[in-house]
Amino acid sequence: MRVPIRLSNPIIKQQTTSRSFPLPCLLSCNGMDGPRRYENTLISILFFTWGMVFLGRMSQMYLAPYFAPEFHLRHGQIGTLASAMAITWAASTFVFGALSDRFGRKAMLIPAVFIFSILSCLSAFAHSYYQLLIVRALMGLAGGPTWSIMTALIEESSPATRRGRNIGLVVSAAALVGLAAAPVLTTQVAAHWGWRAAFLVAGAPGLLAALLIWKFVREPELGGAHEQPSWVEYVSLLRHRNIWLCCIGAIGFMSWLFALNVFAPLYITEVVHQPATTAGFLLGASGFGSFFLGFLLPALSDRVGRKPVLLLMAAMSAVVPLTFLIRGLFLYPLLLAAIVFVANTGQGMASLIMVLVPTESVPAQFRATSIGLVTLVGEAVGGTASPRLAGALAEKYGLSLTMWLAAAGSAVVFLVALFLRKTANIGHGLAAGESSHIAGLTLETASEE
């Protein structure tokens, strides 16, 4: 069955030869036409929003050395806190991503960001492990839709030659804020004013993000793409080989992300016997590197293709946890920070395996659904089971094993990338990219695979 061709946002139809800016302008860019100015405004707002969401999500991991002694938590319970948010995040990103395909993006995104930020602040008022567990699980329900909806918004509002760059920029906000600034910010605030104050600092900026989305972000003009597809068409997504490969790759990425960021602070403080602020510094350096590589490498994939860049990133990301296992390097913290800075490609992996490859492999009206499906599987298995498994193994065999598990997650992404099929060939010019990607791949193509 052939899906009718639908044109995407008018921004995608424009032909432009102007030079891309390395970072988006915030609310105005002199000398640009209206569509390009709005594109940069959108990317700026979503960059800020995703950074604030990831700050709220990751703060728990960096604050664990502070609240774990107060609540008398075991390693397995710390892993369960991350797992609880991951499983609710997984369910909501798929469900609300699919609903946004039917009913529009803003109606789902604004309440999600607002409620997530409120719950993030409420983490500061937890007085027991179970209270914190419930709050973080509810945060997952609220935060899950932000991922699939924001990335679908970028896809629908970017021309073919800048999709990888724009997706990479927004996703890399998680690295700059959630993985670079968050470890330093939260541990410093906790060291001076306590972990409860740190949770408040992590949650409050999201309220501003919700306001910016309400004020400045437009609903994409998709020419009827918000019609209600049949359930048969939804199920047909699984007939695309790249979709189920991306699901497996997402499991590997999430395993790498959570095994590293949940347990590296504990490994550095309890095994290597470094202060929590040193752990924050090293993870901050790693996250800062992930920010730069997180938009540079996806932008490179616009030119040379998704597969070779994903293979490179999967190999590089394994270096980070393996480097932490070399204890002698902790005698030279600046050298160690430099190594993890240049090796962390995690956010770039997320851009490709969870956004660009899935959305370029399905019809246009299923973009958010494809992101939600891949995220659902990745979060449910990699984000939920991985922290719990790592925590249980850490209690029995030691925290060093968690770093090996993180490296194994990168290996899974590498293996998946070997078998991916080529998506819309963005690298061979705007016209070729638009003709295949903007119109959307047909379900007939899927049957031919």
N, C-alpha and C positions, 0 to 999 in steps of 0.2 A: 504494500500500500504506500502510495506516495504522499508525503506531507506537503501541503501548499507552501510555496515560497513566500516568505515574508521579509520585508526589508526592515533593518534595525533602525536605531536612532539616526536622525538626519546627520549627526556628527560624523557617522561612519561613511556617509555618502560623499563628504567633501573630499576634494583632491587638494592636497597641500604639499608645498615643497619647502616650507619654512623649517628651520632647524629646531629640533626638539630641545626643550630646556631640561637640564639635569635634574632639577627639582621643580615641582609645580608651584605656581604663584598662588597666593592665598585668596583674595577675593577679587582681584583685578589684575590684568596683565596688559599694559599699554601696548598698542600696536597690533593686537590680535583681533581677529574677528570674533563675533559672538559665540559660535559653537566651540571654538578652541579655548576661549576664555572660560566658558562654563565647564569644559572638560577639566581644566586645571583647577578650577574652584572645587569641583566634585572630588578630584583626587586628593586635594589638600584636606578637605573635611573628612573624607573617609580614612585618610592616613592618620589623622588625629584620633578619630573614633576607634579604629582598630588598635592603635597604640594604647588607648585608655582601657579598652576592653581586655587586652592582654595583660596590662599592668594589674588589673583587678584579679585576673585569673592566676597569674604566676606569683603574686605576692605571698600567697600561702606557702609556697615551696621555699622561698627564701627566709620566711619568718619561722619556719619549723624549728630551727635551733633555739628559738626564744619561747614559743608557746608549748613545745613538746615537753620540756621539764615541768612546766606548771600543770599540765594535764596528765603527766606520767604516761606518755604515749610510747608504744613500741614502734619499731620500723614498719611493721605490717600495717598498723593503724594510720601512720603517715601516708603510706601508699594508698590506703583505702580512701582517705580524704580526696586525693587526686582522682581516684577511680570513680568516686561518687559523682563528681562534677563531670567527668568525661562521659559517663553513660547517659546522664540526662542531657548533656550537650549534644551527644550523638543523635538521640531521638528527636530533639527539638529542631536541630539544624535540617534534618530531612523533612519533617512534617511541615514546619513553617516555610522552608524553602519551596516545597511543592505548593503550599497555599499562596505564596507570593507570586508564583508562576501564573496562578489563576486570578488573584485579586489585586495584585500590585505590590510594589516593594516598600514604599514609605509606610503604608498602613501597618506593616509587620515590624519594620525596622525601628521606628521611633519608640514605641512602647518597650521593645526588647532592650534597647540601650538604656532607657530610663530605669526600668525595673532592675536590670543587672547592676547598675551603679548603686542603687539604694541597698540592694542585698549585699554588695561588696562592703559598704559602710557598716551594715549590721553585723558583719563578721567580728567587728571590734567589741561587740557586746556579748559574745558567747562566753559562757561560764563553765562549759563542760565540753568534752569531746563530742558528745552526741548533738548538742546544740550547734556546734561548728559544722558537724557533718551535714545536718539538715539545711543550714544556711547555704553551704557550698553546693549541695545538690540542687537547691532551688536556683542558685546562680547559673548552673549549667542549663536549666530549662530556659532561663531568660537570655543567656548569652549565645546559645547555639544558633539561633536564627541570624545573628549578626554576620557570621562567616559566610553562609551561602548567599544571603541577600546582598551584602556589600560587594562580593566578588562578581555576582551576576550584574549588579548595577554598573560596575566598571566595564565588564564585557560589552554591555549594551550601549555604553556611552563613549567607547574608544574606537578610533579607526584601526584597521587591521595592522598597520605598521607600528602601532604603539600599544597594542594589547599587552604584550609581554612586559614592556617597560612599565605601564601603568599598574598592572597586576603586581609586578615585582615591587614597585614603590609602596603600594598600600600594604601588602603582606609584610614587607620589610619593617614596617612600623612596629610589628610585634618584636622584632629583634632590637630595634633602637630603644623602644620604651620598655617592653616586657622582659627582654633578655639582657639589655645593656644598662639602662637607667634603673630598672626595678631592683636588681640585686643590691646596687649601691644605695639607692634611695631608701628602700625599706629597711635594710640593715642599719644604716646610719640613724634613721628616725627611731628604730627600735632600740638602738644602743643608748640614745639620749632620752627618749620619752616613753619607751615601751612599745610592745608589739601591737597593742590596741590602737595607739595613735597612728602607727604605720598602716593599718588596715583602713583607717579613715582617710589618710592621705592618698592611698591607692584608689579609693572608690569615688571620691568627690568629683574629679575632673570629668567623669563620664556624663554627668548631668549637663555640663556645658556642651558636650558632643551631641547629645540628644537635641538640644536647642538649636545648634547649628544645622543639623539635618532638617529639622522642621522648617527653618527659615530659608535655607538656600538650596536644598536638594530638590530636583524636579523628578516627577515620575517619568520614566523613559517612555518615549513614543514608539511603540512597537507594532503599530499597524495591526492590532487584533491578536497579538501573540498571547494575550492574557485569556484567550478562550479556554474552555475546559476540555482538555484531551481526555480520551477514554482510558480506562484502567488497562486495557490491552496495550495501548501505546506506551503507558508507563512501564509495563512489564517488558516491553520490547527493548528498553534501554539495555537490559542484560544481554541482548544479542550482539551488542558491540564489544568486540574483543578488548579494546582499550579500557572499557569501563571496569570490567572485572579485574583486569590487570592493575588498574589504578587503585581499586579497592585493596588488593594485596599490598601494593606499594604504600598506600596510606597506613596500613597496619605497621609496616616497617618504619615509616617516618615517625608515627606516633610513639612507637616503642623507643626509638632513638631519643625523641624529644623528652618524654617523661622519665625514662630511666636515667637520662643525664641530668635533667633539671630538678627532679624530685630528690635524687640521692647524691648528686655531686656535692651539695652543701654539707650533707651529713658525712660523706666520705672525707671531705677535706678537713672538717672539724674533728671528727672522731677517730679517723684512721691516720691521717697525716698530722693531726694535732695542730692545725692552724686556726687562728681566730676566725670568727664568723665574718668579720669585715674583710679578711683576706679572701675568703670564699666569695664574698660579694664582689670584690675587685676582679678576681679572675673570671667569674661568670659574666661580669659586666663587660670585660674586654672581649670575651668570646661573643657575646650578644652584639656588641658594637661592630665587630667584624662581620657578623651575619647580616647586619643592616646594609652595609655597603655591597657585599656580595649578593644580598637578597634582591637588589634591583638591577645590579650590573649584569649578572649572569642570565636572568630571565630576558633582559633586553638583548643580550647576545643571542639567545635562542630565537628571537624574532628574525635573525639573519642566517644563522647556521642550522637551525632546526632544534626541536625540543629534545630529541633522544641523546645526541652527543653531549649536550650541556647537562642533562640529568645524570648521565653516567659519570661525568666529571664531579658533579656536586656530591653524589652518593659516596664516591671514593674519598673525597676531601673531608666530609663530615665525620667519617669514622676516626679520623686522626684526633679529634677533640677528646673523647673519653679515653682513648688509648694513651694520649699524652699525660692525662691525669694519673695514670697508673705508674708513671716513672717518677718515683718519689724524690729522686735526687734533683729534679727540676724545681722543686719547691724551694730549694736554696737560692734559686735565681728567679724570683717572682716576675720580674719584668720580661725575661726571656720566655717564661712559661706563658705569660699574658700575650706576648707577641705571636707565639705559635698558635694558640687557640684563636687569636684574632684573625689570622690569615686562613685558618682551616674551616671555620664554621660557615657552612653553606645551607644551614637548616631551613631558613625561610625561603630561600630560592627553591629548594626541593618541594616545599609546600606549594609554592606558586605553580610549579609545573605538574606535579603528580596529583594535586587535589583541585586544581582550577583549570589551567590552560589545556592540558591534554583531555580531561573529561568534556569540557565545554566545546572543544573543537572536534569532538568525536560523535556528537549527537545533534539532532535538529535544534534550531534556535530556541523554540518554545520550552525546551527541557533543560535550559542552562542551569538554573538554580536547583532543579531537581537532581541533575547529574552531580553537581557539587555536593548537595545534601546526601546523596546516596553514598558517594565515596567517603565523605566525612563520617557518616553513620557507621560504616564498617570500620574505618580507621580508629574512630574514638571508642567504639564498642569493644574492639579487640585490643588494639594497640594502646589506646588511652585508658582503658579500664582494666583489662587483664594484666597488661604489662607492669603497671606500678604494684599491683597486688602480688604478682608472681615475683617481681624483683624484691619487694619487701620481705616476703616469706623466705626467699633464698638468702637474702642478706642476714636474716636472723640466724639461719643455720650455717651458712658458709662465709659470711662476712660481706661488708659493703663493697669490697673490690670487685666482686662478681657483677655488681650492677653496671659497672663501666663496660665490662665485656658484653653484657646484654644490650647496652646502647650501641656499641659498635656492630653487633649482629643485626640490629634494626637497619643500619645503613647498608649492610650487605644485602638485605632483602630488597631494598630500593634498587640497588645496582642490578640485581638479577632480573627484577621486573622490567627495568629499562631496556634490557637486552632484547626483550620480546615485544616491545611496543610497536604498533604500526604507525606510520607517518600520518600526522594530522594535516589540517589545512596548511598549505605551504606558504606561510607568511613571508619567508625569506626571499621569495622570488618576485616580490613586488606587490604594490597595493592592489592593482587590478586583479591579479590572480588570487590574492588572499581574500579580497572582497567577494569575488564571484563564487567561491566555495564556502566561505565561512559566514558571510553576512546572510546569505540566503538560507544557510543551514543545510546540514547533510540530511538526506532523506532516509526514511525507514527502509526504502527499497535498497539503499546502499548497504544497510545492516544485513538484509537478507542475503545479499550477494557475498558477504564475508563468510 
